[in-house]
């Protein structure tokens, strides 16, 4: 009828938003754990059926994943997990190699004793956290991923510049998927030693060595994505 507006219960919008958040979290976790491999199609209808939700909810979650760099939107072909060869990973790695060593130098020069304590504590937690758990899939665990992030951020926090730290946060999030793939493709890499040397150089206040080690560390992560598949 004309002049009649259809209304919905006030609780429907928050409920739909909560459902979308749950679906997004499940899909994100599945991609991070390797359930959906690089290049795999993410078919909205199949995902909606598997999760028992509407197509609209799945599409909303997929659009969010695209915004986070965890999925691609393909013209006339729906959605897919990015591939190893996607140029974005090398571009992000290049940006990190330009920015993070400079910020680390600032951090080494400006950081106080509290910064030293945070770096040491963060490295201790990282070194004591198991990187892999068969129950979480073939890539490293969420607990290790968080310990890894906290350590790298702690190294830079001595710079005292929140804008630079926000830049680090954005680049870290954008590179998380590539970082997991990189570790999976080169399981023999000695990340423990790399992180130990990073901590030692930073706390020794050797800005040149710390920046050089970090640059090498970031370069290896990007290079591992170009390794031929075994």
C-alpha beads as a LAMMPS data file, in Angstrom:
LAMMPS data file: protein, C-alpha beads

230 atoms
229 bonds

1 atom types
1 bond types

-500.0 500.0 xlo xhi
-500.0 500.0 ylo yhi
-500.0 500.0 zlo zhi

Masses

1 110.0

Atoms # bond

1 1 1 0.000 0.000 0.000
2 1 1 1.192 3.516 -0.696
3 1 1 2.133 5.630 2.268
4 1 1 2.998 2.618 4.456
5 1 1 6.575 2.175 5.672
6 1 1 7.715 -1.262 6.709
7 1 1 9.388 -1.319 10.120
8 1 1 11.575 -3.860 11.854
9 1 1 12.132 -4.624 15.532
10 1 1 14.688 -2.316 17.098
11 1 1 16.834 -5.305 18.019
12 1 1 17.129 -6.632 14.441
13 1 1 19.906 -4.271 13.331
14 1 1 22.234 -5.013 16.279
15 1 1 21.545 -8.730 15.918
16 1 1 22.404 -8.617 12.209
17 1 1 25.559 -6.664 12.987
18 1 1 26.611 -9.212 15.613
19 1 1 25.999 -12.067 13.171
20 1 1 28.067 -10.301 10.520
21 1 1 30.899 -9.846 13.035
22 1 1 30.821 -13.556 13.873
23 1 1 30.876 -14.631 10.224
24 1 1 33.689 -12.201 9.461
25 1 1 35.731 -13.517 12.393
26 1 1 35.222 -17.147 11.304
27 1 1 36.166 -16.449 7.692
28 1 1 39.194 -14.393 8.728
29 1 1 40.367 -17.163 11.034
30 1 1 39.869 -19.793 8.320
31 1 1 41.982 -17.811 5.848
32 1 1 44.687 -17.196 8.450
33 1 1 44.822 -20.900 9.349
34 1 1 45.089 -21.987 5.733
35 1 1 41.635 -23.584 5.488
36 1 1 41.211 -21.453 2.368
37 1 1 44.482 -21.659 0.455
38 1 1 46.056 -18.869 -1.623
39 1 1 44.041 -18.367 -4.786
40 1 1 41.004 -20.332 -3.535
41 1 1 37.598 -19.032 -4.570
42 1 1 35.416 -17.722 -1.748
43 1 1 31.929 -18.479 -3.026
44 1 1 29.285 -16.534 -1.096
45 1 1 26.534 -19.087 -1.678
46 1 1 28.664 -21.999 -0.464
47 1 1 29.878 -20.057 2.557
48 1 1 26.349 -18.946 3.454
49 1 1 25.126 -22.527 3.262
50 1 1 28.039 -23.849 5.335
51 1 1 27.589 -21.243 8.061
52 1 1 23.801 -21.228 8.044
53 1 1 23.452 -17.517 7.395
54 1 1 22.040 -15.323 4.659
55 1 1 23.917 -14.437 1.488
56 1 1 23.818 -10.768 2.488
57 1 1 25.622 -11.465 5.762
58 1 1 28.383 -13.415 3.993
59 1 1 28.814 -10.745 1.329
60 1 1 29.165 -8.081 4.007
61 1 1 31.849 -10.153 5.733
62 1 1 33.692 -10.732 2.453
63 1 1 33.685 -7.022 1.635
64 1 1 35.305 -6.370 5.012
65 1 1 37.952 -9.003 4.268
66 1 1 38.681 -7.269 0.961
67 1 1 39.229 -4.034 2.872
68 1 1 41.675 -5.822 5.173
69 1 1 43.639 -7.296 2.275
70 1 1 42.600 -10.845 3.137
71 1 1 40.429 -11.359 0.049
72 1 1 40.209 -10.068 -3.506
73 1 1 37.044 -8.988 -5.279
74 1 1 37.252 -10.283 -8.820
75 1 1 35.245 -8.695 -11.660
76 1 1 32.365 -11.031 -12.550
77 1 1 33.994 -13.846 -10.578
78 1 1 33.126 -13.143 -6.956
79 1 1 35.781 -13.324 -4.249
80 1 1 39.047 -15.207 -3.735
81 1 1 41.974 -15.499 -1.350
82 1 1 44.975 -13.496 -2.642
83 1 1 47.868 -15.387 -4.221
84 1 1 51.545 -15.658 -3.229
85 1 1 52.551 -13.683 -6.293
86 1 1 50.259 -10.739 -5.584
87 1 1 52.314 -7.576 -6.030
88 1 1 50.803 -6.006 -2.911
89 1 1 52.946 -8.173 -0.597
90 1 1 56.173 -6.867 -2.102
91 1 1 54.848 -3.296 -1.989
92 1 1 53.956 -3.625 1.684
93 1 1 57.352 -5.180 2.390
94 1 1 59.077 -2.307 0.608
95 1 1 57.109 0.234 2.646
96 1 1 58.049 -1.544 5.865
97 1 1 61.747 -1.616 4.893
98 1 1 61.626 2.135 4.299
99 1 1 59.732 3.102 7.457
100 1 1 60.477 0.649 10.262
101 1 1 64.306 0.797 10.363
102 1 1 64.089 4.599 10.575
103 1 1 61.592 4.403 13.436
104 1 1 63.740 1.791 15.170
105 1 1 66.728 4.137 15.008
106 1 1 64.621 6.836 16.673
107 1 1 63.450 4.344 19.279
108 1 1 66.999 3.251 20.140
109 1 1 68.069 6.872 20.476
110 1 1 65.050 8.053 22.488
111 1 1 63.864 5.018 24.435
112 1 1 64.096 5.133 28.231
113 1 1 64.525 2.370 30.803
114 1 1 60.805 1.563 30.717
115 1 1 61.125 0.984 26.973
116 1 1 64.028 -1.385 27.565
117 1 1 61.919 -3.344 30.069
118 1 1 59.026 -3.624 27.601
119 1 1 61.311 -4.831 24.817
120 1 1 62.912 -7.450 27.048
121 1 1 59.552 -8.663 28.361
122 1 1 58.053 -8.816 24.868
123 1 1 60.998 -10.804 23.550
124 1 1 60.824 -13.192 26.506
125 1 1 57.138 -13.885 25.802
126 1 1 57.812 -14.366 22.080
127 1 1 60.682 -16.774 22.744
128 1 1 58.527 -18.794 25.168
129 1 1 55.433 -19.013 22.947
130 1 1 55.038 -22.073 20.727
131 1 1 54.688 -20.966 17.108
132 1 1 52.742 -23.994 15.906
133 1 1 49.846 -26.111 17.138
134 1 1 48.371 -28.863 14.977
135 1 1 44.894 -28.013 16.296
136 1 1 45.120 -24.503 14.841
137 1 1 46.070 -25.515 11.309
138 1 1 49.253 -25.476 9.285
139 1 1 50.226 -21.848 9.896
140 1 1 51.525 -20.395 13.144
141 1 1 49.211 -19.893 16.107
142 1 1 47.216 -16.843 17.084
143 1 1 49.103 -16.658 20.391
144 1 1 52.468 -16.581 18.628
145 1 1 51.195 -14.055 16.096
146 1 1 50.188 -11.697 18.899
147 1 1 53.469 -12.172 20.786
148 1 1 55.310 -11.473 17.523
149 1 1 53.335 -8.267 16.918
150 1 1 53.861 -7.036 20.473
151 1 1 57.627 -7.590 20.229
152 1 1 58.024 -5.718 16.953
153 1 1 55.831 -2.879 18.187
154 1 1 57.698 -2.667 21.493
155 1 1 60.943 -2.196 19.572
156 1 1 59.500 0.902 17.916
157 1 1 57.570 2.392 20.836
158 1 1 60.629 4.201 22.151
159 1 1 60.342 6.630 19.224
160 1 1 57.601 8.455 21.124
161 1 1 55.723 9.352 17.931
162 1 1 52.128 8.009 17.863
163 1 1 51.692 8.831 14.166
164 1 1 54.616 6.604 13.228
165 1 1 53.306 3.842 15.487
166 1 1 49.873 4.066 13.841
167 1 1 51.607 3.693 10.481
168 1 1 53.344 0.574 11.791
169 1 1 50.004 -0.805 13.028
170 1 1 48.395 -0.398 9.605
171 1 1 51.296 -1.989 7.742
172 1 1 51.493 -4.861 10.230
173 1 1 47.806 -5.692 9.792
174 1 1 48.110 -5.484 6.014
175 1 1 51.049 -7.901 5.983
176 1 1 49.806 -10.513 8.471
177 1 1 48.592 -13.004 5.873
178 1 1 51.794 -12.761 3.820
179 1 1 53.828 -13.208 7.005
180 1 1 52.054 -16.505 7.754
181 1 1 52.542 -17.740 4.215
182 1 1 56.211 -16.758 4.313
183 1 1 56.862 -18.752 7.483
184 1 1 55.041 -21.748 6.032
185 1 1 57.067 -21.690 2.812
186 1 1 60.421 -21.533 4.626
187 1 1 60.030 -23.597 7.827
188 1 1 63.817 -23.861 8.279
189 1 1 64.257 -20.130 8.791
190 1 1 65.750 -19.333 12.203
191 1 1 63.351 -16.637 13.354
192 1 1 64.346 -17.196 16.988
193 1 1 67.899 -16.082 16.263
194 1 1 66.744 -13.119 14.172
195 1 1 64.531 -11.842 16.981
196 1 1 67.245 -12.420 19.583
197 1 1 69.741 -10.374 17.576
198 1 1 67.154 -7.624 17.117
199 1 1 66.599 -7.407 20.863
200 1 1 70.309 -7.452 21.636
201 1 1 71.179 -4.698 19.165
202 1 1 68.316 -2.481 20.309
203 1 1 69.121 -2.823 24.016
204 1 1 72.832 -2.326 23.312
205 1 1 71.781 1.026 21.803
206 1 1 73.432 0.112 18.523
207 1 1 71.076 1.890 16.141
208 1 1 73.057 0.988 13.015
209 1 1 73.107 -2.723 13.798
210 1 1 69.463 -2.783 14.886
211 1 1 68.308 -1.065 11.684
212 1 1 70.441 -3.377 9.540
213 1 1 69.128 -6.528 11.257
214 1 1 65.545 -5.356 10.954
215 1 1 65.962 -4.575 7.252
216 1 1 67.353 -8.061 6.634
217 1 1 64.549 -9.585 8.705
218 1 1 61.863 -7.834 6.641
219 1 1 63.599 -8.629 3.353
220 1 1 63.690 -12.349 4.143
221 1 1 59.969 -12.406 4.873
222 1 1 59.167 -10.949 1.458
223 1 1 61.732 -13.129 -0.316
224 1 1 60.233 -16.308 1.109
225 1 1 57.020 -15.613 -0.793
226 1 1 58.926 -15.908 -4.072
227 1 1 60.280 -19.367 -3.273
228 1 1 59.070 -22.105 -5.672
229 1 1 56.326 -24.238 -4.180
230 1 1 57.574 -27.566 -2.883

Bonds

1 1 1 2
2 1 2 3
3 1 3 4
4 1 4 5
5 1 5 6
6 1 6 7
7 1 7 8
8 1 8 9
9 1 9 10
10 1 10 11
11 1 11 12
12 1 12 13
13 1 13 14
14 1 14 15
15 1 15 16
16 1 16 17
17 1 17 18
18 1 18 19
19 1 19 20
20 1 20 21
21 1 21 22
22 1 22 23
23 1 23 24
24 1 24 25
25 1 25 26
26 1 26 27
27 1 27 28
28 1 28 29
29 1 29 30
30 1 30 31
31 1 31 32
32 1 32 33
33 1 33 34
34 1 34 35
35 1 35 36
36 1 36 37
37 1 37 38
38 1 38 39
39 1 39 40
40 1 40 41
41 1 41 42
42 1 42 43
43 1 43 44
44 1 44 45
45 1 45 46
46 1 46 47
47 1 47 48
48 1 48 49
49 1 49 50
50 1 50 51
51 1 51 52
52 1 52 53
53 1 53 54
54 1 54 55
55 1 55 56
56 1 56 57
57 1 57 58
58 1 58 59
59 1 59 60
60 1 60 61
61 1 61 62
62 1 62 63
63 1 63 64
64 1 64 65
65 1 65 66
66 1 66 67
67 1 67 68
68 1 68 69
69 1 69 70
70 1 70 71
71 1 71 72
72 1 72 73
73 1 73 74
74 1 74 75
75 1 75 76
76 1 76 77
77 1 77 78
78 1 78 79
79 1 79 80
80 1 80 81
81 1 81 82
82 1 82 83
83 1 83 84
84 1 84 85
85 1 85 86
86 1 86 87
87 1 87 88
88 1 88 89
89 1 89 90
90 1 90 91
91 1 91 92
92 1 92 93
93 1 93 94
94 1 94 95
95 1 95 96
96 1 96 97
97 1 97 98
98 1 98 99
99 1 99 100
100 1 100 101
101 1 101 102
102 1 102 103
103 1 103 104
104 1 104 105
105 1 105 106
106 1 106 107
107 1 107 108
108 1 108 109
109 1 109 110
110 1 110 111
111 1 111 112
112 1 112 113
113 1 113 114
114 1 114 115
115 1 115 116
116 1 116 117
117 1 117 118
118 1 118 119
119 1 119 120
120 1 120 121
121 1 121 122
122 1 122 123
123 1 123 124
124 1 124 125
125 1 125 126
126 1 126 127
127 1 127 128
128 1 128 129
129 1 129 130
130 1 130 131
131 1 131 132
132 1 132 133
133 1 133 134
134 1 134 135
135 1 135 136
136 1 136 137
137 1 137 138
138 1 138 139
139 1 139 140
140 1 140 141
141 1 141 142
142 1 142 143
143 1 143 144
144 1 144 145
145 1 145 146
146 1 146 147
147 1 147 148
148 1 148 149
149 1 149 150
150 1 150 151
151 1 151 152
152 1 152 153
153 1 153 154
154 1 154 155
155 1 155 156
156 1 156 157
157 1 157 158
158 1 158 159
159 1 159 160
160 1 160 161
161 1 161 162
162 1 162 163
163 1 163 164
164 1 164 165
165 1 165 166
166 1 166 167
167 1 167 168
168 1 168 169
169 1 169 170
170 1 170 171
171 1 171 172
172 1 172 173
173 1 173 174
174 1 174 175
175 1 175 176
176 1 176 177
177 1 177 178
178 1 178 179
179 1 179 180
180 1 180 181
181 1 181 182
182 1 182 183
183 1 183 184
184 1 184 185
185 1 185 186
186 1 186 187
187 1 187 188
188 1 188 189
189 1 189 190
190 1 190 191
191 1 191 192
192 1 192 193
193 1 193 194
194 1 194 195
195 1 195 196
196 1 196 197
197 1 197 198
198 1 198 199
199 1 199 200
200 1 200 201
201 1 201 202
202 1 202 203
203 1 203 204
204 1 204 205
205 1 205 206
206 1 206 207
207 1 207 208
208 1 208 209
209 1 209 210
210 1 210 211
211 1 211 212
212 1 212 213
213 1 213 214
214 1 214 215
215 1 215 216
216 1 216 217
217 1 217 218
218 1 218 219
219 1 219 220
220 1 220 221
221 1 221 222
222 1 222 223
223 1 223 224
224 1 224 225
225 1 225 226
226 1 226 227
227 1 227 228
228 1 228 229
229 1 229 230
